[in-house]
């Protein structure tokens, strides 16, 4: 098939009249003969479409912004309402607390006034004051009850102001008192229980020509007179010491040693003390008696065993020694009887 690129005469004439073909002779090309789709140029329609799209996007952004603004405003309003509600609730709570605080303060003032009235009453009413007839003293055997009462210091004192521990301390400070307990009962009863130091040894100080009572710890007691006890132990002290009430006998433990000897050797109730020889006593047995030198309290149980064994031996052999010396428990000796010669000496 043949394609006419020049065209017919009519077409050429129109081309020339329009001037489009001037200077372009023989320039007809394939494109002029065949219509080829050309790219669409963006003209006013494209701009309009762009404007429409931009407008829609702007409206959409405006709507989103408005939505966000409304949401933020709603949240802010909710927050403000919550804050106002919380403030109102706090104000109500504070108001209630204030009223309660006022009520508690009034109640506290009433209670305080009542307490002050009670304190004034019990402090001034004589029915709460202690006197000697409302004080009971128990456990006294050797001391005077009046002395205990005077030392306690409870006379004419309000029972609510008495400190039992303080009163007991005053009483224990007395010579001859070992312990004390104080109890207070309404309205005015005060009970004082006294534990006295028990006199166990009558100590005769020859330098003072005086008899003194001692307890088991060797403390000189203020008691006077006789103690009706068949087991009372007596000690004659030949030392030069001068003792007074409250002193403690030296050497320490000597009174307990005397009591231990008296318990192991029934019937022996009189003992002697010399600073150079220590303790001694006169041992009385069937058929005779002789002095026994014990010395110090060291190794006393062994010394007692030796005394008992020697006594059995001497009595069994009908020997009356002039003395028995167990001051050295491992080397006891006894003196030969007068007029008798023993082989090997003493």
C-alpha positions as CSV (number, residue, x, y, z in Angstrom):
1,X,0.0,0.0,0.0
2,X,1.3,3.4,-0.9
3,X,1.1,6.3,1.4
4,X,0.8,9.7,0.0
5,X,3.0,11.9,2.1
6,X,2.5,15.1,0.0
7,X,-1.3,15.1,0.1
8,X,-3.7,16.2,-2.4
9,X,-3.7,19.6,-3.9
10,X,-6.4,21.0,-1.8
11,X,-4.6,20.2,1.3
12,X,-1.5,21.8,0.0
13,X,-3.4,25.0,-0.9
14,X,-4.8,25.3,2.5
15,X,-1.5,24.8,4.0
16,X,0.0,27.6,2.0
17,X,-2.9,30.0,2.7
18,X,-2.5,29.5,6.3
19,X,1.2,30.2,6.1
20,X,2.1,27.2,8.0
21,X,3.8,25.7,5.2
22,X,6.0,28.6,4.3
23,X,9.6,27.8,4.3
24,X,8.8,24.2,4.8
25,X,8.6,22.9,1.4
26,X,8.8,19.3,1.2
27,X,8.9,19.1,4.9
28,X,5.9,17.0,5.3
29,X,6.7,14.1,7.5
30,X,5.3,11.0,8.8
31,X,3.8,12.7,11.8
32,X,1.7,15.0,9.7
33,X,0.2,12.2,7.9
34,X,-0.5,10.0,10.9
35,X,-2.0,11.3,14.0
36,X,0.3,10.4,16.9
37,X,-0.9,10.8,20.5
38,X,0.9,13.8,22.0
39,X,1.6,14.3,25.7
40,X,-1.0,16.3,27.4
41,X,0.2,19.6,28.5
42,X,-0.9,20.8,31.9
43,X,-2.9,23.7,31.4
44,X,-5.6,25.5,33.4
45,X,-7.4,22.2,34.0
46,X,-4.4,20.6,35.7
47,X,-3.9,23.7,37.8
48,X,-7.6,23.5,38.7
49,X,-7.2,19.9,39.7
50,X,-4.1,20.7,41.7
51,X,-5.9,23.5,43.4
52,X,-8.9,21.2,44.1
53,X,-6.6,18.5,45.6
54,X,-4.7,21.1,47.7
55,X,-8.0,22.5,48.8
56,X,-9.3,19.1,49.8
57,X,-6.0,18.4,51.7
58,X,-6.2,21.8,53.4
59,X,-9.8,21.2,54.4
60,X,-8.9,17.7,55.6
61,X,-6.0,19.2,57.6
62,X,-8.3,21.9,59.0
63,X,-10.8,19.2,60.0
64,X,-8.0,17.2,61.7
65,X,-6.8,20.3,63.4
66,X,-10.3,21.2,64.5
67,X,-10.8,17.6,65.8
68,X,-7.5,17.8,67.7
69,X,-8.5,21.2,69.1
70,X,-11.9,19.9,70.2
71,X,-10.3,16.8,71.7
72,X,-7.7,18.9,73.6
73,X,-10.4,21.3,74.7
74,X,-12.6,18.4,75.9
75,X,-9.6,16.9,77.8
76,X,-8.8,20.3,79.3
77,X,-12.4,20.8,80.3
78,X,-12.5,17.3,81.8
79,X,-9.2,18.0,83.6
80,X,-10.6,21.3,85.0
81,X,-13.8,19.6,86.1
82,X,-11.8,16.9,87.8
83,X,-9.5,19.5,89.5
84,X,-12.6,21.5,90.6
85,X,-14.2,18.3,91.9
86,X,-11.0,17.3,93.7
87,X,-10.6,20.8,95.2
88,X,-14.2,20.7,96.3
89,X,-13.7,17.3,97.8
90,X,-10.5,18.4,99.5
91,X,-12.2,21.5,100.9
92,X,-15.0,19.3,102.2
93,X,-12.5,16.9,103.8
94,X,-10.6,19.7,105.3
95,X,-13.7,21.2,106.6
96,X,-14.7,17.9,108.2
97,X,-11.2,17.4,109.6
98,X,-11.4,20.9,111.0
99,X,-14.7,20.2,112.7
100,X,-13.4,16.9,114.0
101,X,-10.2,18.6,115.2
102,X,-12.3,21.2,117.0
103,X,-14.3,18.4,118.6
104,X,-11.2,16.5,119.7
105,X,-9.7,19.6,121.1
106,X,-12.9,20.3,123.1
107,X,-12.9,16.7,124.4
108,X,-9.2,17.0,125.3
109,X,-9.9,20.2,127.2
110,X,-12.7,18.5,129.1
111,X,-10.6,15.5,130.0
112,X,-7.7,17.8,131.0
113,X,-10.0,19.8,133.2
114,X,-11.3,16.6,134.8
115,X,-7.8,15.3,135.4
116,X,-6.7,18.6,137.0
117,X,-9.7,18.5,139.3
118,X,-8.9,14.9,140.3
119,X,-5.3,15.7,140.9
120,X,-6.2,18.7,143.1
121,X,-8.6,16.5,145.0
122,X,-6.3,13.6,145.7
123,X,-3.4,16.0,146.5
124,X,-5.3,18.0,149.1
125,X,-7.7,15.4,150.6
126,X,-6.2,14.1,154.0
127,X,-7.8,10.7,153.4
128,X,-4.9,9.9,151.0
129,X,-2.1,10.8,153.5
130,X,-0.1,8.0,155.2
131,X,0.5,7.9,159.0
132,X,2.0,5.4,161.3
133,X,-1.2,3.7,162.1
134,X,-1.7,3.0,158.4
135,X,1.8,1.5,157.9
136,X,2.3,-2.2,158.4
137,X,5.9,-3.5,159.1
138,X,6.5,-7.2,158.7
139,X,9.5,-9.5,159.2
140,X,11.0,-7.6,162.1
141,X,12.6,-9.8,164.9
142,X,15.6,-8.0,166.2
143,X,15.2,-4.4,165.1
144,X,12.6,-1.9,166.3
145,X,9.6,-1.2,164.1
146,X,9.7,2.5,165.0
147,X,13.2,2.6,163.6
148,X,12.0,1.1,160.3
149,X,9.1,3.5,160.1
150,X,11.3,6.5,160.7
151,X,13.8,5.5,158.1
152,X,11.1,4.9,155.5
153,X,10.0,8.6,155.5
154,X,6.4,7.9,154.6
155,X,4.9,9.7,157.6
156,X,2.4,12.4,156.4
157,X,3.1,11.7,152.8
158,X,0.4,11.4,150.1
159,X,0.2,7.8,149.0
160,X,0.3,8.8,145.3
161,X,3.6,10.5,145.7
162,X,5.3,7.5,147.4
163,X,8.0,5.7,145.4
164,X,8.2,2.1,146.8
165,X,11.7,1.5,145.3
166,X,13.0,4.7,146.9
167,X,11.5,3.7,150.3
168,X,13.0,0.2,150.1
169,X,16.4,1.7,149.4
170,X,16.2,3.9,152.5
171,X,15.4,0.8,154.6
172,X,18.1,-1.4,153.2
173,X,20.6,1.3,154.1
174,X,20.0,0.6,157.7
175,X,22.5,-1.6,159.6
176,X,21.0,-5.1,160.1
177,X,18.6,-5.0,157.1
178,X,19.4,-7.4,154.3
179,X,16.5,-6.7,151.9
180,X,13.2,-4.8,151.9
181,X,10.0,-4.7,149.9
182,X,7.4,-1.9,149.9
183,X,3.8,-2.1,148.7
184,X,1.2,0.6,148.5
185,X,-2.6,0.0,148.6
186,X,-5.4,2.6,148.4
187,X,-6.4,4.5,150.2
188,X,-3.5,4.8,152.6
189,X,-2.1,1.4,153.4
190,X,1.7,1.0,153.1
191,X,3.2,-2.5,153.8
192,X,7.0,-2.8,154.5
193,X,8.4,-6.3,154.4
194,X,11.9,-6.5,156.0
195,X,14.5,-9.3,155.7
196,X,16.9,-8.8,158.6
197,X,20.4,-10.1,158.7
198,X,20.3,-13.2,160.8
199,X,22.7,-13.3,163.7
200,X,24.5,-16.6,163.7
201,X,27.7,-15.9,165.8
202,X,28.2,-14.1,169.1
203,X,31.6,-12.5,168.7
204,X,33.3,-11.5,171.9
205,X,36.0,-8.8,171.3
206,X,38.2,-9.0,174.4
207,X,39.9,-5.8,173.5
208,X,36.6,-4.0,173.7
209,X,35.1,-6.2,176.4
210,X,31.9,-6.3,174.3
211,X,29.8,-9.0,172.7
212,X,28.8,-8.4,169.1
213,X,26.3,-10.2,166.8
214,X,27.6,-11.2,163.4
215,X,25.7,-12.7,160.4
216,X,27.0,-15.4,158.1
217,X,28.8,-12.8,156.0
218,X,30.8,-11.5,159.0
219,X,28.9,-8.2,159.2
220,X,28.6,-6.7,162.7
221,X,24.9,-6.2,163.5
222,X,23.3,-3.6,165.7
223,X,21.4,-6.1,167.8
224,X,21.7,-6.4,171.5
225,X,20.6,-8.9,174.1
226,X,20.4,-12.7,174.0
227,X,19.1,-14.8,171.1
228,X,17.2,-17.8,172.2
229,X,18.8,-20.5,170.0
230,X,20.3,-23.7,171.3
231,X,22.6,-23.9,168.3
232,X,24.2,-20.5,168.8
233,X,28.0,-20.4,168.2
234,X,30.3,-18.3,170.2
235,X,33.8,-17.0,169.2
236,X,36.3,-15.4,171.6
237,X,38.5,-13.0,169.7
238,X,42.0,-12.3,171.4
239,X,43.0,-9.8,168.8
240,X,43.4,-6.1,169.3
241,X,40.8,-5.0,166.8
242,X,38.0,-2.6,167.6
243,X,34.7,-3.3,165.8
244,X,31.7,-1.2,165.2
245,X,28.3,-1.8,163.7
246,X,28.5,-2.4,160.0
247,X,32.1,-3.6,160.0
248,X,33.0,-6.8,158.3
249,X,35.2,-9.3,160.2
250,X,38.6,-10.1,158.7
251,X,39.9,-12.5,157.4
252,X,37.0,-13.0,155.0
253,X,35.1,-16.2,155.4
254,X,36.1,-16.8,159.0
255,X,32.5,-16.9,160.2
256,X,31.4,-19.4,157.6
257,X,34.4,-21.6,158.6
258,X,33.2,-21.5,162.3
259,X,29.7,-22.5,161.2
260,X,31.2,-25.4,159.0
261,X,33.2,-26.7,162.0
262,X,30.2,-26.5,164.3
263,X,28.1,-28.5,161.8
264,X,30.8,-31.2,161.3
265,X,31.6,-31.5,165.0
266,X,28.3,-31.5,167.0
267,X,28.6,-30.3,170.6
268,X,31.4,-27.8,169.9
269,X,29.9,-24.3,170.3
270,X,32.8,-22.3,171.6
271,X,35.7,-21.3,169.3
272,X,38.8,-19.1,169.7
273,X,40.5,-16.8,167.3
274,X,44.2,-15.6,167.6
275,X,45.8,-13.6,164.9
276,X,49.0,-15.8,164.9
277,X,47.3,-19.2,165.2
278,X,43.9,-18.6,163.6
279,X,40.9,-20.7,164.7
280,X,41.0,-23.3,167.5
281,X,38.6,-25.0,169.8
282,X,38.7,-27.4,172.7
283,X,37.7,-30.9,171.6
284,X,35.7,-32.7,174.3
285,X,35.3,-36.5,174.0
286,X,34.5,-39.3,176.3
287,X,37.5,-39.7,178.6
288,X,39.1,-36.3,178.1
289,X,39.5,-33.1,176.1
290,X,42.4,-31.3,174.3
291,X,42.8,-28.2,172.1
292,X,42.7,-28.5,168.3
293,X,44.4,-25.9,166.2
294,X,42.7,-25.4,162.8
295,X,44.4,-22.2,161.6
296,X,42.9,-20.5,158.5
297,X,40.0,-21.5,156.3
298,X,42.2,-23.0,153.6
299,X,41.5,-26.6,152.9
300,X,39.0,-26.7,155.7
301,X,37.1,-29.9,154.6
302,X,40.3,-31.9,154.6
303,X,41.2,-30.5,158.0
304,X,37.8,-31.6,159.4
305,X,38.4,-35.1,158.0
306,X,41.8,-35.3,159.7
307,X,40.4,-34.2,163.0
308,X,37.7,-36.8,162.9
309,X,40.2,-39.6,161.9
310,X,42.6,-38.6,164.7
311,X,39.9,-38.4,167.2
312,X,38.8,-42.0,166.4
313,X,42.4,-43.2,166.7
314,X,43.1,-41.4,169.9
315,X,39.9,-42.6,171.6
316,X,40.4,-46.1,170.4
317,X,44.0,-46.2,171.8
318,X,43.1,-44.4,175.0
319,X,45.5,-41.6,174.2
320,X,44.9,-38.1,175.7
321,X,47.1,-35.8,173.7
322,X,48.1,-32.4,174.9
323,X,46.9,-30.8,171.6
324,X,46.1,-31.7,168.0
325,X,47.4,-29.5,165.2
326,X,45.9,-29.8,161.7
327,X,46.9,-26.4,160.4
328,X,48.8,-28.3,157.7
329,X,46.3,-30.9,156.7
330,X,48.8,-33.2,155.0
331,X,51.1,-33.2,158.1
332,X,48.9,-33.3,161.2
333,X,50.5,-33.8,164.6
334,X,49.4,-34.2,168.2
335,X,51.3,-33.6,171.4
336,X,52.3,-36.5,173.6
337,X,50.5,-36.7,177.0
338,X,52.4,-35.5,180.0
339,X,54.4,-38.2,181.7
340,X,54.3,-40.5,178.7
341,X,57.3,-41.1,176.4
342,X,56.4,-42.0,172.8
343,X,58.8,-43.7,170.4
344,X,60.0,-41.2,167.8
345,X,58.9,-38.1,169.8
346,X,55.7,-36.2,169.1
